[in-house]
């Protein structure tokens, strides 16, 4: 991975223009990242989205969640999806995108006004549904990308644009590949 560079609030705010211009109806799957175990990332060109397991080979189910009563995997947080333009702004070099911890990076407008909970996105052969569970920046995000990045993604505008990303679940299983169309249904 390339060297870490933390942008200032001003640099981040200046870079929001291209994110606001993300395609609203149809974009591209830019990156797929599997997390086989905690803190490991595996960038893959092709993956399988499964109704029960999410992204096959990812540790979502095994890792569980602090947000469920029994610590099991949260069904509404099966997939984490981030806008590729946001990842590029905050992380810089593509080799650093996986540090965000998301599985799918789409060149698509993920804002709440464009993709509110219940919206569906066809990606390759699969369909995912945006859930109402918020996806916010945390301590790990701040350590990797800086305090200003955390502040921006959790700001009022950042939340409206879903700069940190969205949570989703698989509603139609299938194969996905980098370069696939990601289309709002």
Helices and strands as residue ranges (DSSP letters): H 9-14, H 16-20, E 26-34, E 42-44, E 46-50, E 54-55, H 60-63, G 75-77, E 79-83, H 84-91, G 94-100, E 104-107, E 120-123, E 126-130, H 139-145, H 147-153, H 156-160, E 166-172, E 174-177, E 181-184
